[in-house]
């Protein structure tokens, strides 16, 4: 191997090591709120394994899409994005296992099945942090803007779903969501839907945060923008909230009214997460 080829190989290895370091840092930031939540520890032992598998299978396409637009490294093909999605999952798994062990939540007296379940549950938010860390911390502004411009409407929906899933994932297993839903009457639920829609639209298009480009997409008036992006985004947030509640077994044996009220309740933080994710990841364009 020539000296120049060896130098090039060392440069590539060094860059990949930096990428992994950023991914691990992002994984820790994203997973800490979940790692320190008792309901998540219990889910690792009690949640049916097929539900955990469904959660991972549902998260994988989002990770692939995020890798394609703003992810782990500058990829050229969708196969590269699939690979990086699995790298993000692996980083999230290792980080989650290390922190759980550090907290004394994984010990020799725990069965392998319990420990594995706890780690895999935490891996979901950690993998989001891993795949986003490189895109947000490791790229130049010019490259990030270029990739975000290529996203288009499908990319916008992807960013919305990712933000909705991340925030609803943290809240869906908690008992407080049941208490809030049970305390609401029909008018409270309707008001919450309206507030969710107003908040989503205001966060993305009306309130100018630092560094935000709040220009409207070309060719869209207010109502077109509201229906296409805000209503569409809220529908995505509700679907993600419903999927999370179902995956965690929170909708089992519930009637349609109670189910709808629970989904609308979780849909509020899901909508907020979706709106901010579109600003942070998608640039609000």
C-alpha atoms as an extended CHARMM CRD file, in Angstrom:
* protein
*
       285  EXT
         1         1  UNK       CA              0.0000000000        0.0000000000        0.0000000000  PROA      1               0.0000000000
         2         2  UNK       CA              1.4240000000        3.3740000000       -1.0010000000  PROA      2               0.0000000000
         3         3  UNK       CA              1.9890000000        6.1740000000        1.4990000000  PROA      3               0.0000000000
         4         4  UNK       CA             -0.7800000000        8.2810000000       -0.0350000000  PROA      4               0.0000000000
         5         5  UNK       CA             -3.2240000000        5.3630000000        0.0610000000  PROA      5               0.0000000000
         6         6  UNK       CA             -2.3350000000        4.6780000000        3.6960000000  PROA      6               0.0000000000
         7         7  UNK       CA             -2.8300000000        8.3420000000        4.5720000000  PROA      7               0.0000000000
         8         8  UNK       CA             -6.1860000000        8.3060000000        2.8020000000  PROA      8               0.0000000000
         9         9  UNK       CA             -7.2260000000        5.1730000000        4.7190000000  PROA      9               0.0000000000
        10        10  UNK       CA             -6.2160000000        6.7550000000        8.0330000000  PROA      10              0.0000000000
        11        11  UNK       CA             -8.1760000000        9.8970000000        7.1240000000  PROA      11              0.0000000000
        12        12  UNK       CA            -11.2760000000        7.8170000000        6.3600000000  PROA      12              0.0000000000
        13        13  UNK       CA            -10.9170000000        5.8490000000        9.6040000000  PROA      13              0.0000000000
        14        14  UNK       CA            -10.4550000000        9.0630000000       11.5770000000  PROA      14              0.0000000000
        15        15  UNK       CA            -13.5390000000       10.6170000000        9.9760000000  PROA      15              0.0000000000
        16        16  UNK       CA            -15.6250000000        7.5200000000       10.7170000000  PROA      16              0.0000000000
        17        17  UNK       CA            -14.4240000000        7.5410000000       14.3280000000  PROA      17              0.0000000000
        18        18  UNK       CA            -15.5210000000       11.1790000000       14.6240000000  PROA      18              0.0000000000
        19        19  UNK       CA            -18.8930000000       10.2730000000       13.1300000000  PROA      19              0.0000000000
        20        20  UNK       CA            -19.3230000000        7.4930000000       15.6880000000  PROA      20              0.0000000000
        21        21  UNK       CA            -18.3490000000        9.8690000000       18.4800000000  PROA      21              0.0000000000
        22        22  UNK       CA            -20.9710000000       12.3970000000       17.3860000000  PROA      22              0.0000000000
        23        23  UNK       CA            -23.5240000000        9.6110000000       17.0270000000  PROA      23              0.0000000000
        24        24  UNK       CA            -22.8260000000        8.3690000000       20.5490000000  PROA      24              0.0000000000
        25        25  UNK       CA            -23.1290000000       11.8970000000       21.9210000000  PROA      25              0.0000000000
        26        26  UNK       CA            -26.4340000000       12.4350000000       20.1250000000  PROA      26              0.0000000000
        27        27  UNK       CA            -27.7040000000        9.0700000000       21.3490000000  PROA      27              0.0000000000
        28        28  UNK       CA            -26.9660000000        9.9880000000       24.9740000000  PROA      28              0.0000000000
        29        29  UNK       CA            -28.7280000000       13.3560000000       24.6830000000  PROA      29              0.0000000000
        30        30  UNK       CA            -31.8320000000       11.8490000000       23.1010000000  PROA      30              0.0000000000
        31        31  UNK       CA            -32.1190000000        8.7910000000       25.3420000000  PROA      31              0.0000000000
        32        32  UNK       CA            -31.4600000000       10.2780000000       28.7890000000  PROA      32              0.0000000000
        33        33  UNK       CA            -35.0800000000       11.4050000000       29.4370000000  PROA      33              0.0000000000
        34        34  UNK       CA            -36.2670000000        7.8840000000       28.6320000000  PROA      34              0.0000000000
        35        35  UNK       CA            -33.4620000000        6.1480000000       30.5140000000  PROA      35              0.0000000000
        36        36  UNK       CA            -34.5100000000        7.9260000000       33.7060000000  PROA      36              0.0000000000
        37        37  UNK       CA            -38.2160000000        7.0200000000       33.4220000000  PROA      37              0.0000000000
        38        38  UNK       CA            -39.4590000000        4.1190000000       35.5510000000  PROA      38              0.0000000000
        39        39  UNK       CA            -42.1760000000        3.0730000000       33.1050000000  PROA      39              0.0000000000
        40        40  UNK       CA            -39.5270000000        2.4220000000       30.4570000000  PROA      40              0.0000000000
        41        41  UNK       CA            -37.5700000000        0.1450000000       32.7920000000  PROA      41              0.0000000000
        42        42  UNK       CA            -40.7050000000       -1.8700000000       33.4790000000  PROA      42              0.0000000000
        43        43  UNK       CA            -41.6420000000       -2.1060000000       29.8090000000  PROA      43              0.0000000000
        44        44  UNK       CA            -38.4120000000       -3.9110000000       29.0730000000  PROA      44              0.0000000000
        45        45  UNK       CA            -39.5640000000       -6.7630000000       31.2970000000  PROA      45              0.0000000000
        46        46  UNK       CA            -43.3250000000       -6.7260000000       30.6840000000  PROA      46              0.0000000000
        47        47  UNK       CA            -43.9350000000       -5.7030000000       27.0750000000  PROA      47              0.0000000000
        48        48  UNK       CA            -44.5360000000       -8.5840000000       24.6890000000  PROA      48              0.0000000000
        49        49  UNK       CA            -41.5040000000       -9.2330000000       22.5250000000  PROA      49              0.0000000000
        50        50  UNK       CA            -43.5200000000       -9.0650000000       19.3160000000  PROA      50              0.0000000000
        51        51  UNK       CA            -44.5700000000       -5.5210000000       20.2170000000  PROA      51              0.0000000000
        52        52  UNK       CA            -40.9230000000       -4.5270000000       20.6940000000  PROA      52              0.0000000000
        53        53  UNK       CA            -40.1350000000       -6.0710000000       17.3010000000  PROA      53              0.0000000000
        54        54  UNK       CA            -42.9780000000       -4.1010000000       15.7080000000  PROA      54              0.0000000000
        55        55  UNK       CA            -41.6580000000       -0.8610000000       17.2550000000  PROA      55              0.0000000000
        56        56  UNK       CA            -38.1780000000       -1.4840000000       15.8540000000  PROA      56              0.0000000000
        57        57  UNK       CA            -39.5940000000       -2.4220000000       12.4460000000  PROA      57              0.0000000000
        58        58  UNK       CA            -41.6480000000        0.7850000000       12.3980000000  PROA      58              0.0000000000
        59        59  UNK       CA            -38.6950000000        2.9520000000       13.4170000000  PROA      59              0.0000000000
        60        60  UNK       CA            -36.2940000000        1.5470000000       10.8100000000  PROA      60              0.0000000000
        61        61  UNK       CA            -37.8630000000        3.2860000000        7.7610000000  PROA      61              0.0000000000
        62        62  UNK       CA            -37.7700000000        6.6160000000        9.6180000000  PROA      62              0.0000000000
        63        63  UNK       CA            -34.0840000000        6.1160000000       10.4190000000  PROA      63              0.0000000000
        64        64  UNK       CA            -33.3650000000        5.2620000000        6.7850000000  PROA      64              0.0000000000
        65        65  UNK       CA            -35.1770000000        8.3970000000        5.6120000000  PROA      65              0.0000000000
        66        66  UNK       CA            -33.4410000000       10.6190000000        8.1540000000  PROA      66              0.0000000000
        67        67  UNK       CA            -30.0850000000        9.1770000000        7.1360000000  PROA      67              0.0000000000
        68        68  UNK       CA            -30.8780000000        9.9730000000        3.5110000000  PROA      68              0.0000000000
        69        69  UNK       CA            -31.6780000000       13.6340000000        4.1740000000  PROA      69              0.0000000000
        70        70  UNK       CA            -29.7070000000       14.7480000000        7.2250000000  PROA      70              0.0000000000
        71        71  UNK       CA            -28.0580000000       11.6930000000        8.6310000000  PROA      71              0.0000000000
        72        72  UNK       CA            -24.9780000000        9.9500000000        9.8290000000  PROA      72              0.0000000000
        73        73  UNK       CA            -22.8100000000       10.7620000000        6.8160000000  PROA      73              0.0000000000
        74        74  UNK       CA            -23.1150000000       12.0190000000        3.2520000000  PROA      74              0.0000000000
        75        75  UNK       CA            -24.5740000000        8.9330000000        1.5540000000  PROA      75              0.0000000000
        76        76  UNK       CA            -24.9020000000        8.2150000000       -2.1530000000  PROA      76              0.0000000000
        77        77  UNK       CA            -27.4370000000        5.3580000000       -2.3280000000  PROA      77              0.0000000000
        78        78  UNK       CA            -30.4040000000        4.1050000000       -0.3240000000  PROA      78              0.0000000000
        79        79  UNK       CA            -28.3370000000        1.0220000000        0.5190000000  PROA      79              0.0000000000
        80        80  UNK       CA            -25.8920000000        3.3410000000        2.2860000000  PROA      80              0.0000000000
        81        81  UNK       CA            -28.8280000000        4.8300000000        4.2070000000  PROA      81              0.0000000000
        82        82  UNK       CA            -30.0180000000        1.3810000000        5.2910000000  PROA      82              0.0000000000
        83        83  UNK       CA            -26.5130000000        0.5880000000        6.4690000000  PROA      83              0.0000000000
        84        84  UNK       CA            -26.2670000000        3.8330000000        8.4250000000  PROA      84              0.0000000000
        85        85  UNK       CA            -29.6950000000        3.2210000000        9.9760000000  PROA      85              0.0000000000
        86        86  UNK       CA            -28.4150000000       -0.0730000000       11.3510000000  PROA      86              0.0000000000
        87        87  UNK       CA            -25.2230000000        1.6470000000       12.5240000000  PROA      87              0.0000000000
        88        88  UNK       CA            -27.4050000000        4.1590000000       14.3960000000  PROA      88              0.0000000000
        89        89  UNK       CA            -29.3650000000        1.3080000000       15.9880000000  PROA      89              0.0000000000
        90        90  UNK       CA            -26.1080000000       -0.3840000000       16.9990000000  PROA      90              0.0000000000
        91        91  UNK       CA            -24.7630000000        2.8420000000       18.5270000000  PROA      91              0.0000000000
        92        92  UNK       CA            -28.0590000000        3.3760000000       20.3400000000  PROA      92              0.0000000000
        93        93  UNK       CA            -27.9840000000       -0.1840000000       21.6540000000  PROA      93              0.0000000000
        94        94  UNK       CA            -24.4340000000        0.1320000000       23.0170000000  PROA      94              0.0000000000
        95        95  UNK       CA            -25.0780000000        3.5480000000       24.5880000000  PROA      95              0.0000000000
        96        96  UNK       CA            -28.3380000000        2.3700000000       26.1860000000  PROA      96              0.0000000000
        97        97  UNK       CA            -26.7110000000       -0.7660000000       27.5820000000  PROA      97              0.0000000000
        98        98  UNK       CA            -23.7870000000        1.2040000000       28.9910000000  PROA      98              0.0000000000
        99        99  UNK       CA            -25.9460000000        3.8260000000       30.7150000000  PROA      99              0.0000000000
       100       100  UNK       CA            -28.4150000000        1.2570000000       32.1000000000  PROA      100             0.0000000000
       101       101  UNK       CA            -25.4920000000       -0.7030000000       33.5240000000  PROA      101             0.0000000000
       102       102  UNK       CA            -23.9980000000        2.4890000000       34.9550000000  PROA      102             0.0000000000
       103       103  UNK       CA            -27.3140000000        3.2350000000       36.7000000000  PROA      103             0.0000000000
       104       104  UNK       CA            -27.3970000000       -0.2750000000       38.1710000000  PROA      104             0.0000000000
       105       105  UNK       CA            -30.5350000000       -1.1470000000       36.2070000000  PROA      105             0.0000000000
       106       106  UNK       CA            -28.8870000000       -4.1100000000       34.4900000000  PROA      106             0.0000000000
       107       107  UNK       CA            -27.2510000000       -6.5060000000       36.9180000000  PROA      107             0.0000000000
       108       108  UNK       CA            -26.3180000000      -10.2070000000       36.9350000000  PROA      108             0.0000000000
       109       109  UNK       CA            -29.5110000000      -11.1430000000       38.8030000000  PROA      109             0.0000000000
       110       110  UNK       CA            -31.6120000000       -9.8860000000       35.9010000000  PROA      110             0.0000000000
       111       111  UNK       CA            -32.4670000000      -12.4380000000       33.2460000000  PROA      111             0.0000000000
       112       112  UNK       CA            -31.0440000000      -12.0460000000       29.7620000000  PROA      112             0.0000000000
       113       113  UNK       CA            -34.5590000000      -11.5220000000       28.4000000000  PROA      113             0.0000000000
       114       114  UNK       CA            -35.3140000000       -8.6950000000       30.8490000000  PROA      114             0.0000000000
       115       115  UNK       CA            -31.9940000000       -6.9680000000       30.2190000000  PROA      115             0.0000000000
       116       116  UNK       CA            -32.3170000000       -7.2720000000       26.4540000000  PROA      116             0.0000000000
       117       117  UNK       CA            -35.8750000000       -5.9440000000       26.5010000000  PROA      117             0.0000000000
       118       118  UNK       CA            -34.8670000000       -2.9160000000       28.5650000000  PROA      118             0.0000000000
       119       119  UNK       CA            -31.9560000000       -2.1290000000       26.2630000000  PROA      119             0.0000000000
       120       120  UNK       CA            -33.9570000000       -2.4960000000       23.0480000000  PROA      120             0.0000000000
       121       121  UNK       CA            -36.7280000000       -0.1810000000       24.2970000000  PROA      121             0.0000000000
       122       122  UNK       CA            -34.1480000000        2.5120000000       25.0510000000  PROA      122             0.0000000000
       123       123  UNK       CA            -32.4420000000        1.9180000000       21.7130000000  PROA      123             0.0000000000
       124       124  UNK       CA            -35.3050000000        3.5480000000       19.8080000000  PROA      124             0.0000000000
       125       125  UNK       CA            -34.8120000000        7.1620000000       20.9970000000  PROA      125             0.0000000000
       126       126  UNK       CA            -31.0500000000        6.6350000000       21.2070000000  PROA      126             0.0000000000
       127       127  UNK       CA            -30.9060000000        5.6330000000       17.5390000000  PROA      127             0.0000000000
       128       128  UNK       CA            -32.7340000000        8.8380000000       16.5890000000  PROA      128             0.0000000000
       129       129  UNK       CA            -30.0940000000       10.8360000000       18.4190000000  PROA      129             0.0000000000
       130       130  UNK       CA            -27.3400000000        8.8600000000       16.7310000000  PROA      130             0.0000000000
       131       131  UNK       CA            -28.6350000000        9.3640000000       13.1980000000  PROA      131             0.0000000000
       132       132  UNK       CA            -29.3790000000       13.0650000000       13.7270000000  PROA      132             0.0000000000
       133       133  UNK       CA            -26.1890000000       14.0410000000       15.5440000000  PROA      133             0.0000000000
       134       134  UNK       CA            -23.9770000000       13.8690000000       12.4670000000  PROA      134             0.0000000000
       135       135  UNK       CA            -26.4940000000       15.7060000000       10.3260000000  PROA      135             0.0000000000
       136       136  UNK       CA            -26.9200000000       18.5790000000       12.7600000000  PROA      136             0.0000000000
       137       137  UNK       CA            -23.4200000000       18.7830000000       14.2580000000  PROA      137             0.0000000000
       138       138  UNK       CA            -21.1070000000       17.4280000000       11.5900000000  PROA      138             0.0000000000
       139       139  UNK       CA            -22.1320000000       19.0690000000        8.3200000000  PROA      139             0.0000000000
       140       140  UNK       CA            -21.5530000000       22.5020000000        6.8750000000  PROA      140             0.0000000000
       141       141  UNK       CA            -24.5260000000       24.8260000000        6.6130000000  PROA      141             0.0000000000
       142       142  UNK       CA            -24.3000000000       24.7420000000        2.8170000000  PROA      142             0.0000000000
       143       143  UNK       CA            -24.4460000000       20.9660000000        2.6190000000  PROA      143             0.0000000000
       144       144  UNK       CA            -27.2560000000       20.7850000000        5.1590000000  PROA      144             0.0000000000
       145       145  UNK       CA            -29.3360000000       23.3280000000        3.2320000000  PROA      145             0.0000000000
       146       146  UNK       CA            -28.7100000000       21.4670000000       -0.0240000000  PROA      146             0.0000000000
       147       147  UNK       CA            -29.9090000000       18.1610000000        1.3910000000  PROA      147             0.0000000000
       148       148  UNK       CA            -32.9060000000       19.7330000000        3.0770000000  PROA      148             0.0000000000
       149       149  UNK       CA            -33.9830000000       21.3810000000       -0.1830000000  PROA      149             0.0000000000
       150       150  UNK       CA            -34.0170000000       17.9470000000       -1.7950000000  PROA      150             0.0000000000
       151       151  UNK       CA            -36.4430000000       16.6000000000        0.7880000000  PROA      151             0.0000000000
       152       152  UNK       CA            -39.6550000000       18.1000000000       -0.6310000000  PROA      152             0.0000000000
       153       153  UNK       CA            -43.0840000000       17.2510000000        0.7110000000  PROA      153             0.0000000000
       154       154  UNK       CA            -42.3190000000       13.5530000000        1.4220000000  PROA      154             0.0000000000
       155       155  UNK       CA            -39.2600000000       14.6400000000        3.3790000000  PROA      155             0.0000000000
       156       156  UNK       CA            -41.3570000000       17.1330000000        5.3390000000  PROA      156             0.0000000000
       157       157  UNK       CA            -43.7550000000       14.3530000000        6.3420000000  PROA      157             0.0000000000
       158       158  UNK       CA            -40.7950000000       12.2040000000        7.3340000000  PROA      158             0.0000000000
       159       159  UNK       CA            -39.4190000000       14.9540000000        9.5890000000  PROA      159             0.0000000000
       160       160  UNK       CA            -42.8670000000       15.4600000000       11.1240000000  PROA      160             0.0000000000
       161       161  UNK       CA            -43.2600000000       11.7480000000       11.8290000000  PROA      161             0.0000000000
       162       162  UNK       CA            -39.7950000000       11.5270000000       13.3640000000  PROA      162             0.0000000000
       163       163  UNK       CA            -40.4250000000       14.4330000000       15.7420000000  PROA      163             0.0000000000
       164       164  UNK       CA            -43.8840000000       13.1460000000       16.6580000000  PROA      164             0.0000000000
       165       165  UNK       CA            -42.5550000000        9.6730000000       17.3530000000  PROA      165             0.0000000000
       166       166  UNK       CA            -39.6570000000       10.8670000000       19.4760000000  PROA      166             0.0000000000
       167       167  UNK       CA            -41.7480000000       13.0350000000       21.7960000000  PROA      167             0.0000000000
       168       168  UNK       CA            -44.7260000000       10.6870000000       21.9920000000  PROA      168             0.0000000000
       169       169  UNK       CA            -42.3890000000        7.7620000000       22.6530000000  PROA      169             0.0000000000
       170       170  UNK       CA            -41.2520000000        9.4600000000       25.8490000000  PROA      170             0.0000000000
       171       171  UNK       CA            -44.8010000000       10.0510000000       27.0770000000  PROA      171             0.0000000000
       172       172  UNK       CA            -46.9310000000        7.1630000000       25.7620000000  PROA      172             0.0000000000
       173       173  UNK       CA            -45.9210000000        4.6300000000       28.4590000000  PROA      173             0.0000000000
       174       174  UNK       CA            -46.6750000000        6.9320000000       31.4050000000  PROA      174             0.0000000000
       175       175  UNK       CA            -49.8060000000        6.6890000000       33.5460000000  PROA      175             0.0000000000
       176       176  UNK       CA            -50.2660000000       10.4580000000       33.4700000000  PROA      176             0.0000000000
       177       177  UNK       CA            -51.4970000000       10.3050000000       29.8760000000  PROA      177             0.0000000000
       178       178  UNK       CA            -54.3990000000        8.1190000000       31.0400000000  PROA      178             0.0000000000
       179       179  UNK       CA            -55.2400000000       10.4910000000       33.8850000000  PROA      179             0.0000000000
       180       180  UNK       CA            -55.2490000000       13.5170000000       31.5860000000  PROA      180             0.0000000000
       181       181  UNK       CA            -57.4200000000       11.7830000000       28.9750000000  PROA      181             0.0000000000
       182       182  UNK       CA            -59.8820000000       10.5930000000       31.6260000000  PROA      182             0.0000000000
       183       183  UNK       CA            -60.2500000000       14.1030000000       33.0390000000  PROA      183             0.0000000000
       184       184  UNK       CA            -61.1590000000       15.6690000000       29.6810000000  PROA      184             0.0000000000
       185       185  UNK       CA            -64.6940000000       16.0950000000       28.4250000000  PROA      185             0.0000000000
       186       186  UNK       CA            -65.7190000000       16.3890000000       24.7480000000  PROA      186             0.0000000000
       187       187  UNK       CA            -65.1820000000       20.1570000000       24.6930000000  PROA      187             0.0000000000
       188       188  UNK       CA            -61.7350000000       19.7780000000       26.2200000000  PROA      188             0.0000000000
       189       189  UNK       CA            -60.8160000000       17.2950000000       23.4900000000  PROA      189             0.0000000000
       190       190  UNK       CA            -62.0720000000       19.5940000000       20.7200000000  PROA      190             0.0000000000
       191       191  UNK       CA            -60.1930000000       22.5280000000       22.2470000000  PROA      191             0.0000000000
       192       192  UNK       CA            -57.0340000000       20.4310000000       22.4510000000  PROA      192             0.0000000000
       193       193  UNK       CA            -57.2980000000       19.5650000000       18.7520000000  PROA      193             0.0000000000
       194       194  UNK       CA            -57.6620000000       23.2450000000       17.8450000000  PROA      194             0.0000000000
       195       195  UNK       CA            -54.7860000000       24.2880000000       20.1060000000  PROA      195             0.0000000000
       196       196  UNK       CA            -52.5900000000       21.5440000000       18.6040000000  PROA      196             0.0000000000
       197       197  UNK       CA            -53.2940000000       22.8040000000       15.0780000000  PROA      197             0.0000000000
       198       198  UNK       CA            -52.7210000000       26.4520000000       16.0020000000  PROA      198             0.0000000000
       199       199  UNK       CA            -49.5010000000       25.6050000000       17.8440000000  PROA      199             0.0000000000
       200       200  UNK       CA            -48.1350000000       23.5800000000       14.9200000000  PROA      200             0.0000000000
       201       201  UNK       CA            -48.8410000000       26.3260000000       12.3990000000  PROA      201             0.0000000000
       202       202  UNK       CA            -47.5280000000       29.0910000000       14.6520000000  PROA      202             0.0000000000
       203       203  UNK       CA            -44.3010000000       27.2770000000       15.5270000000  PROA      203             0.0000000000
       204       204  UNK       CA            -43.3840000000       26.6140000000       11.9020000000  PROA      204             0.0000000000
       205       205  UNK       CA            -44.7550000000       29.6410000000       10.0440000000  PROA      205             0.0000000000
       206       206  UNK       CA            -45.6680000000       32.5030000000       12.3780000000  PROA      206             0.0000000000
       207       207  UNK       CA            -43.2280000000       32.6240000000       15.2970000000  PROA      207             0.0000000000
       208       208  UNK       CA            -39.7160000000       33.3540000000       14.1280000000  PROA      208             0.0000000000
       209       209  UNK       CA            -37.1600000000       31.4760000000       16.1990000000  PROA      209             0.0000000000
       210       210  UNK       CA            -33.4670000000       32.2310000000       15.9920000000  PROA      210             0.0000000000
       211       211  UNK       CA            -32.0710000000       30.9220000000       12.7160000000  PROA      211             0.0000000000
       212       212  UNK       CA            -35.4980000000       30.0330000000       11.3760000000  PROA      212             0.0000000000
       213       213  UNK       CA            -36.4030000000       30.6080000000        7.7500000000  PROA      213             0.0000000000
       214       214  UNK       CA            -40.1810000000       31.0350000000        8.0510000000  PROA      214             0.0000000000
       215       215  UNK       CA            -40.8860000000       31.8140000000        4.4270000000  PROA      215             0.0000000000
       216       216  UNK       CA            -43.8840000000       30.0660000000        2.9520000000  PROA      216             0.0000000000
       217       217  UNK       CA            -43.2780000000       27.4260000000        0.2960000000  PROA      217             0.0000000000
       218       218  UNK       CA            -43.6940000000       28.9480000000       -3.1390000000  PROA      218             0.0000000000
       219       219  UNK       CA            -47.1680000000       28.7780000000       -4.6310000000  PROA      219             0.0000000000
       220       220  UNK       CA            -48.9840000000       28.2400000000       -1.3400000000  PROA      220             0.0000000000
       221       221  UNK       CA            -51.4000000000       30.7240000000        0.2180000000  PROA      221             0.0000000000
       222       222  UNK       CA            -52.5120000000       30.5440000000        3.8300000000  PROA      222             0.0000000000
       223       223  UNK       CA            -55.2640000000       27.9400000000        3.3740000000  PROA      223             0.0000000000
       224       224  UNK       CA            -53.2270000000       25.8090000000        0.9980000000  PROA      224             0.0000000000
       225       225  UNK       CA            -50.3590000000       25.9010000000        3.4620000000  PROA      225             0.0000000000
       226       226  UNK       CA            -52.6440000000       25.1440000000        6.4080000000  PROA      226             0.0000000000
       227       227  UNK       CA            -54.3430000000       22.1890000000        4.7350000000  PROA      227             0.0000000000
       228       228  UNK       CA            -51.2680000000       20.7000000000        3.0590000000  PROA      228             0.0000000000
       229       229  UNK       CA            -48.7330000000       21.1490000000        5.8270000000  PROA      229             0.0000000000
       230       230  UNK       CA            -50.4690000000       21.8570000000        9.1340000000  PROA      230             0.0000000000
       231       231  UNK       CA            -53.4830000000       19.5700000000        8.7640000000  PROA      231             0.0000000000
       232       232  UNK       CA            -51.3480000000       16.9700000000        7.0380000000  PROA      232             0.0000000000
       233       233  UNK       CA            -48.7300000000       17.2320000000        9.7600000000  PROA      233             0.0000000000
       234       234  UNK       CA            -51.3260000000       16.9220000000       12.5100000000  PROA      234             0.0000000000
       235       235  UNK       CA            -52.7480000000       13.8220000000       10.8320000000  PROA      235             0.0000000000
       236       236  UNK       CA            -49.2500000000       12.3340000000       10.8350000000  PROA      236             0.0000000000
       237       237  UNK       CA            -48.8460000000       13.2440000000       14.5340000000  PROA      237             0.0000000000
       238       238  UNK       CA            -52.1540000000       11.5450000000       15.4190000000  PROA      238             0.0000000000
       239       239  UNK       CA            -51.2120000000        8.4230000000       13.4640000000  PROA      239             0.0000000000
       240       240  UNK       CA            -47.8640000000        8.2520000000       15.2360000000  PROA      240             0.0000000000
       241       241  UNK       CA            -49.5170000000        8.8020000000       18.6310000000  PROA      241             0.0000000000
       242       242  UNK       CA            -52.0520000000        6.0510000000       17.9360000000  PROA      242             0.0000000000
       243       243  UNK       CA            -49.3030000000        3.6940000000       16.7670000000  PROA      243             0.0000000000
       244       244  UNK       CA            -47.2580000000        4.3240000000       19.9100000000  PROA      244             0.0000000000
       245       245  UNK       CA            -50.2240000000        3.7780000000       22.2070000000  PROA      245             0.0000000000
       246       246  UNK       CA            -51.1200000000        0.5750000000       20.3970000000  PROA      246             0.0000000000
       247       247  UNK       CA            -47.5310000000       -0.7030000000       20.4260000000  PROA      247             0.0000000000
       248       248  UNK       CA            -47.2780000000       -0.1300000000       24.1760000000  PROA      248             0.0000000000
       249       249  UNK       CA            -50.6020000000       -1.8900000000       24.7500000000  PROA      249             0.0000000000
       250       250  UNK       CA            -52.3270000000        1.2460000000       26.0000000000  PROA      250             0.0000000000
       251       251  UNK       CA            -55.3160000000        0.8400000000       23.6710000000  PROA      251             0.0000000000
       252       252  UNK       CA            -56.1010000000       -2.7530000000       24.6170000000  PROA      252             0.0000000000
       253       253  UNK       CA            -59.7320000000       -3.2580000000       25.7050000000  PROA      253             0.0000000000
       254       254  UNK       CA            -60.5930000000        0.4380000000       25.2130000000  PROA      254             0.0000000000
       255       255  UNK       CA            -63.7660000000        1.5630000000       23.4690000000  PROA      255             0.0000000000
       256       256  UNK       CA            -63.6770000000        3.9350000000       20.4840000000  PROA      256             0.0000000000
       257       257  UNK       CA            -64.4520000000        7.0770000000       22.5510000000  PROA      257             0.0000000000
       258       258  UNK       CA            -61.7770000000        6.3620000000       25.1550000000  PROA      258             0.0000000000
       259       259  UNK       CA            -59.3150000000        5.4610000000       22.3940000000  PROA      259             0.0000000000
       260       260  UNK       CA            -59.9590000000        8.6880000000       20.5060000000  PROA      260             0.0000000000
       261       261  UNK       CA            -59.6020000000       10.7670000000       23.6580000000  PROA      261             0.0000000000
       262       262  UNK       CA            -56.2940000000        9.0800000000       24.5040000000  PROA      262             0.0000000000
       263       263  UNK       CA            -54.9470000000        9.5620000000       20.9720000000  PROA      263             0.0000000000
       264       264  UNK       CA            -55.9360000000       13.2560000000       20.9480000000  PROA      264             0.0000000000
       265       265  UNK       CA            -54.2470000000       13.7210000000       24.3220000000  PROA      265             0.0000000000
       266       266  UNK       CA            -50.9750000000       12.1820000000       23.1750000000  PROA      266             0.0000000000
       267       267  UNK       CA            -51.4300000000       13.9220000000       19.8340000000  PROA      267             0.0000000000
       268       268  UNK       CA            -50.7490000000       17.2760000000       21.4720000000  PROA      268             0.0000000000
       269       269  UNK       CA            -47.1050000000       16.5950000000       22.4280000000  PROA      269             0.0000000000
       270       270  UNK       CA            -46.7200000000       14.6090000000       19.2040000000  PROA      270             0.0000000000
       271       271  UNK       CA            -47.8160000000       17.6850000000       17.2270000000  PROA      271             0.0000000000
       272       272  UNK       CA            -45.4020000000       19.9290000000       19.1190000000  PROA      272             0.0000000000
       273       273  UNK       CA            -42.5810000000       17.4570000000       18.5430000000  PROA      273             0.0000000000
       274       274  UNK       CA            -43.4570000000       17.2670000000       14.8570000000  PROA      274             0.0000000000
       275       275  UNK       CA            -43.4560000000       21.0500000000       14.4560000000  PROA      275             0.0000000000
       276       276  UNK       CA            -40.1110000000       21.5620000000       16.1510000000  PROA      276             0.0000000000
       277       277  UNK       CA            -38.5800000000       18.6270000000       14.2970000000  PROA      277             0.0000000000
       278       278  UNK       CA            -39.5350000000       20.2450000000       11.0010000000  PROA      278             0.0000000000
       279       279  UNK       CA            -37.7110000000       23.4070000000       12.0880000000  PROA      279             0.0000000000
       280       280  UNK       CA            -34.6480000000       21.6870000000       13.5140000000  PROA      280             0.0000000000
       281       281  UNK       CA            -34.2660000000       18.9570000000       10.8880000000  PROA      281             0.0000000000
       282       282  UNK       CA            -36.1770000000       20.2830000000        7.9340000000  PROA      282             0.0000000000
       283       283  UNK       CA            -35.2730000000       23.9070000000        8.2140000000  PROA      283             0.0000000000
       284       284  UNK       CA            -38.8680000000       25.1410000000        8.1020000000  PROA      284             0.0000000000
       285       285  UNK       CA            -38.7620000000       25.6960000000        4.3550000000  PROA      285             0.0000000000
